[in-house]
C-alpha cells in the first residue's frame, strides 16, 4: 500500500514536471500565453493550474524571475 502511494506521488510529480516543460520557455512568451488563457478561458489562476495540471507555485516562480506577478483582482500577470 505504501509503495502504491509512493509510486502514485512520483507519477503525479513527473506529470507536473512534464506539463511545466510544455509551457513556453521564454518568459515573455510564457507571460503572454498564460495571460491569454486567463483572459479567454479561466476565471482564476487556480482554475488554469488545476485544468492544465501544473503547479501554481512553479508557474508564479518562473514568471517572477522575469519580474511578473499575479493580480487576483485583475486575473492576470503584470
Sine and cosine of phi, psi and omega as CSV:
sin_phi,cos_phi,sin_psi,cos_psi,sin_omega,cos_omega
0.00,0.00,-0.72,0.69,0.00,-1.00
-0.90,0.43,-0.61,0.80,0.03,-1.00
-0.91,0.41,-0.61,0.80,0.04,-1.00
-0.89,0.45,-0.67,0.74,0.02,-1.00
-0.92,0.40,-0.68,0.73,0.03,-1.00
-0.88,0.48,-0.69,0.72,0.02,-1.00
-0.91,0.42,-0.67,0.74,0.01,-1.00
-0.89,0.47,-0.65,0.76,0.03,-1.00
-0.91,0.41,-0.66,0.75,0.02,-1.00
-0.88,0.47,-0.72,0.69,0.01,-1.00
-0.88,0.47,-0.69,0.73,0.02,-1.00
-0.85,0.52,-0.74,0.67,-0.03,-1.00
-0.94,0.35,-0.54,0.84,0.08,-1.00
-0.91,0.42,-0.65,0.76,0.02,-1.00
-0.92,0.40,-0.64,0.77,0.06,-1.00
-0.87,0.49,-0.70,0.71,0.00,-1.00
-0.89,0.45,-0.68,0.73,0.02,-1.00
-0.89,0.46,-0.68,0.73,0.01,-1.00
-0.89,0.45,-0.66,0.75,0.02,-1.00
-0.89,0.46,-0.55,0.84,0.00,-1.00
-0.97,0.22,-0.29,0.96,0.04,-1.00
-0.99,0.16,-0.32,0.95,0.04,-1.00
-0.96,0.29,0.40,-0.91,0.03,-1.00
-0.82,0.57,0.64,-0.77,0.01,-1.00
-0.99,0.16,-0.57,0.82,0.00,-1.00
-0.93,0.38,0.79,-0.61,-0.06,-1.00
-0.84,0.54,-0.63,0.77,0.00,-1.00
-0.93,0.37,-0.63,0.77,0.05,-1.00
-0.92,0.39,-0.65,0.76,0.04,-1.00
-0.89,0.46,-0.71,0.70,0.05,-1.00
-0.82,0.57,-0.76,0.65,-0.02,-1.00
-0.90,0.43,-0.71,0.71,-0.02,-1.00
-0.88,0.48,-0.75,0.66,-0.04,-1.00
-0.92,0.39,-0.69,0.72,0.01,-1.00
-0.90,0.43,-0.58,0.81,0.07,-1.00
-0.89,0.46,-0.70,0.71,0.02,-1.00
-0.89,0.46,-0.67,0.74,0.01,-1.00
-0.91,0.42,-0.62,0.78,-0.01,-1.00
-0.94,0.34,-0.70,0.71,-0.17,-0.98
-1.00,-0.05,-0.43,0.90,-0.17,-0.99
-0.80,-0.60,-0.72,0.69,-0.20,-0.98
-0.96,-0.28,0.64,-0.77,0.01,-1.00
-1.00,-0.01,-0.02,1.00,0.06,-1.00
-0.33,-0.94,0.33,-0.94,0.07,-1.00
-0.92,0.40,-0.58,0.82,0.04,-1.00
-0.87,0.49,-0.68,0.74,0.00,-1.00
-0.90,0.43,-0.68,0.73,0.03,-1.00
-0.87,0.50,-0.76,0.65,-0.05,-1.00
-0.91,0.43,-0.64,0.77,0.02,-1.00
-0.91,0.42,-0.70,0.72,-0.03,-1.00
-0.93,0.36,-0.62,0.79,-0.02,-1.00
-1.00,0.04,-0.05,1.00,0.00,-1.00
0.83,0.56,0.76,0.65,0.04,-1.00
-0.84,-0.55,0.34,-0.94,-0.02,-1.00
-0.99,0.12,0.84,-0.54,0.03,-1.00
-0.88,0.48,-0.67,0.75,-0.03,-1.00
-0.89,0.45,-0.68,0.73,0.00,-1.00
-0.92,0.39,-0.66,0.75,0.01,-1.00
-0.89,0.46,-0.74,0.67,0.01,-1.00
-0.89,0.46,-0.62,0.78,0.01,-1.00
-0.91,0.41,-0.66,0.75,0.02,-1.00
-0.89,0.45,-0.67,0.74,0.00,-1.00
-0.96,0.27,-0.49,0.87,0.03,-1.00
-0.91,0.41,-0.52,0.85,0.02,-1.00
-0.90,0.44,-0.38,0.93,0.04,-1.00
-0.99,-0.16,0.08,1.00,0.07,-1.00
1.00,-0.06,0.17,0.99,-0.01,-1.00
-0.99,-0.14,0.57,-0.82,0.11,-0.99
-0.70,-0.71,0.42,-0.91,-0.07,-1.00
-1.00,0.05,0.69,-0.72,0.10,-0.99
-0.93,-0.36,0.92,-0.38,0.05,-1.00
-0.89,0.46,-0.61,0.79,-0.04,-1.00
-0.85,0.52,-0.67,0.74,-0.05,-1.00
-0.98,-0.22,-0.06,1.00,-0.01,-1.00
0.79,0.62,0.78,0.63,0.06,-1.00
-0.34,-0.94,0.29,-0.96,0.13,-0.99
-1.00,-0.03,0.55,-0.84,0.11,-0.99
-0.40,-0.92,0.00,0.00,0.00,0.00
